[in-house]
Amino acid sequence: MRKNIGFLSFGAWHPSGGLTHTAADALQQTVELAVAAEEIGIDGAFVRVHHFARQLSSPFPLLTAIGVRTSRIEIGTGVIDMRYENPLYMAETAAAADLLAGGRLQLGVSRGSPEPAWRGAEAFGYSVDHDDAREKTDLFRAAIEGAGVVPADVGGRPGDAKLAVQPQSPGLAERIWWGSGSRETAVWAAEQGLNLMSSTLLLEDTQVPFDQLQAEQIGLFRTAWARAGHGREPRVSVSRSVIPITSDLDRRLFGRDANEDQVGWLDGAVSRFGRSYTGEPDRIAHELARDAAVQAADTLLLTVPSQLGVDYNAAMLETIARDIAPAIGWIAKHVPVRVA
């Protein structure tokens, strides 16, 4: 399979650190990085969604801005915490963003990760039931598929006909991904007909290297997908932190990374965190090509140190595209226009 590569930005900012000092900086720089990534030949621009933190939070205005400034690159999320969402309003805004982008939206959704707020979704006015994310996803998917979701008003009473939300964006329903943190939820995602998005951690540990555990998760997903008999091929993405060391600044910032898996306690479970890939580009290329999960997925999302600014991250993505990504089977769909 041809590999796709994209970047994944948390869009963090800090008033006194790095080159991203305000929320406006974070938003504008994310748009600028997406434009630069498209020029380089990168396939996707994805954003992480967090609430009650100095990070990107409301994705659809940002995705729309990226969509109207670019023409080819996929744009998406990794992931939206559905506990915080109104499914029908989300269906309207997602469809509008997708239409403005010409059908390039790739939406990763899930229950989300541990957060700084106590019962944050409840503060937004929603339930904090852990199953609520799946229920909301079901309603969101029905809405973007054009199902009637509310009775029509007939002279002050509900009629038999049901109305669908508008606008509708054809094909969006096939571009929804579930952010899975375990083998069990990957199987569930396959049964539901959702693409699979797996990050740099899993909420389980079987004492095997992270890439092997994640490759097992992907294998179970594909088996469950085939068993369910869906009429299309699924997409599968994994995330990695890949930092090529090509300058003294790179070495000073990232040269001490141990490049090893870590095991710890997260969200009530013993979890395994995947290693980073930091070092000389040729060494990273060799090691990443042996990553079992990267080989099993069709899409690799590269987390970027967004607070270091657009120029740093664009140069890093260019190095990865030129010197590392071909080792995993990536070929640029379009000739890059940036100067190497």
N, C-alpha and C positions, 0 to 999 in steps of 0.2 A: 504494500500500500504506500502511496505517497504521503509523506509526513507534512503536517502543517506546523508552523511555529508562530506563537504570538507572545506578546508581553502581558503580564498581569501586574497592575499597580494598585497598591493600597492607598495611594494619594495622601500619605501622611504629611503633616506640616507642623512646624514648631516656631514660635515667635523668635527664638534666639539661636536656632541651630540650622545648619545646612543652607540650602538655597531656596527652600520652600517655607516661607514665613507665615503665610496667611491662607485662609480657605480659598480666596481668589487666586493666589499663586498655584495652589494644588489643582484647581479646576482648569485654569488656563494652560498650565504646563502639561496636564494630561492630554488635552486636545492637541497641543503642539507636538508632544511625543508621538501621538497617533499619526499625525501628518508626516513626521519624520520617518516613522516605522514603515508607512506605506511607500515612501520614496525609496527606502532601503530594499524593499521587497518582502518584508515581514507580512505574514498572512492575517494576524489578528491583534486587536487591541481590546483587552479585557480589564475590568475594574472590580476590585473587592468592595463590598458594601458593609460598613460598620455604622452603628448608631452610638450616640453619646460619647464620641471620641473624635480627636482631631484627625479624621480620615474621611475618605469619600463616603457619602451616605445616601443621597437621593440620586439614583443612577440615570433616570430617564432624561432630564435636561442635559446632562453631560453626554450621554450616548447620542442624543439628537444633535448636539453641537459637533461631535466627532463625525456623525453621519453626513452632515451638510458640508463639512470641510474636506471630506475624503470621498473616494469613488469606488474603491476596490476592497479595502481591508475589512475583514469581519470585525464586528464590534459586539461586545457582550459583557456579561457579569460572571463573577466567580467567587461568591454567589450572593443572591438576594435572600435574606432571611424572611421567609414567608410569614412568620409569626407577626411581623410588623405591617403586613400589606392588606389593603382592601382589594380582594381579587378582581372585582369588576372594574374599579377605577384603574387598577394596574393593567387590565386587559385593554382598556382604552388608550392609556399612555404608551404601552408597549407597541400596540398596532400603529399609533401615530409615529413613534420613533422609527419603526421598521419601514413604514411607507416613505418617510423622508430620507431614509438611508438606502432605499431601493432594494429592500429585502435582504439586508446583511446582518440582521440582529441574531445573536446566539445567546440565549438567556440561560444562565445557570441559576437554579433556585434550590433551596433546601431549608432545613430547620435552622441553619446558621451555627455559629461557633459560640463558645463562652464569651460573655460580654461584661462590660463594667457596670451596667445598670442592674439594679434589683427589680425584677419583673418589668423590664423595659417595654415589652409589647403591651402590657396592661396599661402603662402610662400613655401609650398611643391610643388606647381605647379598645384593645383587643384581648382575647383570651390568652392565657399562658399555658393552656393544655399542650403537652408535647406533640400530640397527634394533630393539633390544629394546623400545623404547617402542611401536612399531607392533604387535609380536607380543603384548605384554601387553594392548594395547587390543583386539586381536582376541579374546583369551581373556575379557577383561572383558565385552565386548559379547555374546559367546556365553552367558556366565553370566547376565547380566541378561535375556537373551531366553528363558531357561529351558532351555537345552541341558543334556543330561547331561554332566558333566565328570569324574566319577570312578566306577569300577565299584562296584557294591554288594558288600558282603562276604557270601559264602555259605559258612558253615561254615569260615571261615578261609581262603578262597580267593576270588579275584575272580570275580563272576558276569557274566552277559551284560548285565544291565540296568545303566544308568548313572544316577547320581543328580544332580539339579540342586541348586544352592545355594538356601538359603532365608533370608529371605523373598524373594518375587518382588513387584515393583511394576509393575503394568500400565502401559504407555506410556513407561516410562523409557528404553527402547531408542531411541525416536525423539527423545529430548532430550539426545543426546550431541553435542558440538561438537568439532571439531579446530582447535586453535590453529595457524594456518598463517602461516609467515613468508616465503612466496614464492609465485609464480604456480604453480610446479610442484607444490608440496604442496597447493595449493588444488584443483587438478585431481584429485590422488590422493584427497583428502577427499571430493570429489563422487562419484568412482567407488565409494568405500566406503559411500556413503549417510550420511555424517556432515555435520551442519550446519557452517557455516564461522564461525570466530572469528578476526578479524584485528585486530592491535593497532596501536600507534602507531609501529611500525617494521617494515621489511621487509628481509630479508637479501639484498638485491639493489638495484641502482640503474641506471636507464636514462636518467638525466639529465632526467626529466620531474618535475613537482611530485608530492609524495607522494600527494595525493588522487587524481590521475589514474592513477598506478601502481597504487594500491590498487583503484580502480574497474576497471582492466583485470583485476586478479586476481579480482575478484568476477564480472566478465563471463565469464572462462574457467571459473570454478567453476560458474556457472549453465548454461553450454553443456555442460560435461561431465556435469552432473546430468541434464539433459534427454536427452543421448545414452545415459546409463546406464539410463534408463527407470524410475527409482524412482517408486513409487506415491503420493508425497506431495510437497508443496511444502517446500523447505528453508528454514531460518532462516539469516540472515547478520548478524553483528554487527561493528561497528568501534568502536575506542576513541579518545577524544579528551580532551585536557586543556582544559577550558573554565572559565575563571576570570573571572567578571564583576567589574568594578571599581566598587563602589558606596560605598566608604568610604575614609577616610584609611588605615586598617589594610590594606585590600586593596591600595591604591596603594603603600604602603611595602613590602609583602611581594612583590607580583607586578608592580608597575608598570613594571619595567625589562625585561620579557620581550620578546625581539625578534620573536616571532610568525613565525618563519621555519623552513623545513625545515633539517635538518642532515644531512650525509653524513659517515660515519666507518667505522672498522673494528670489526666485532663478530663474534665467534664464527667467525673465519676468512674473513669475507666483507666486501666493501664494502657498507655498508648505508645505507638512507635512513630517517631519523627524521622523523616528521611534526611539523608546527608545533603550537604551542599556540594557543588562542584566548583572549587576555587583553585586556580593555578594557571600554569602556562596553557595556552589554547590547544597545543597538540596533545598535551596530557589529558585535558578535559575531553577532547574529541574521542580519544581512545577509551576513556572510562565511561563516557556517556553512551557510546556505541554498545557497551556491554551491559547497560542497565536494562533488566528484563522488562520492566513496565514501560519504559520509553519505547522499546521495540514493539510491545504489544499494543500501544495506543496509536491513534492516527494523528493526534494533536499534542504538542508540547507547549505548555504555557510557562514562560520565563518570568519569575518574580523580579521586579526591578527595584533598586534603592531610590525611590522617587525623590527623596529629599536632596539628592545630589544634583538635581536639575536636568533639563532637557538635553543639553549638549553632552553631558557625561553618559546619560543613558542611551542616547542615540548612537554615540560612538561604541558603547558596549554592545548594543544590538547589532551594529554593523560588523564588529569583530566576530560575534557569534555566527552571524549569517555567512560570513566569508570563510572562517577558519574552523568552525566547530560543527554547525548544523549539517553540512554535507556528509559527515561521518555517520549520522543516524538515518540517512536516506532523504534528506530535505533537498529539494531543488526549487529555486525561485520560480514562481509562475510568471513573473514579469521582470524585465531587465531593470536592475536597480539604477537610479539616476543620481544618487549621492556619490560624491568623490570618495574613493577608498583611502 
